[in-house]
């Protein structure tokens, strides 16, 4: 079994958790066999005194299927 890693960034105006969920859902549309994620970094933009956008960098792991046609 071969596993590959890809770093992606997710964003949300709601929360870091929402940014993570959205990033995984979007990646799942084009990447098969996602096996795990690791949160690398969380950050946010501030507008006035409130967070306006949440960002999260994710290390996404997926399995390489060498028998796939």
Secondary structure as UniProt FT lines:
FT   STRAND          2..12
FT   HELIX           16..28
FT   TURN            29..30
FT   STRAND          34..47
FT   TURN            48..49
FT   STRAND          50..64
FT   TURN            66..67
//
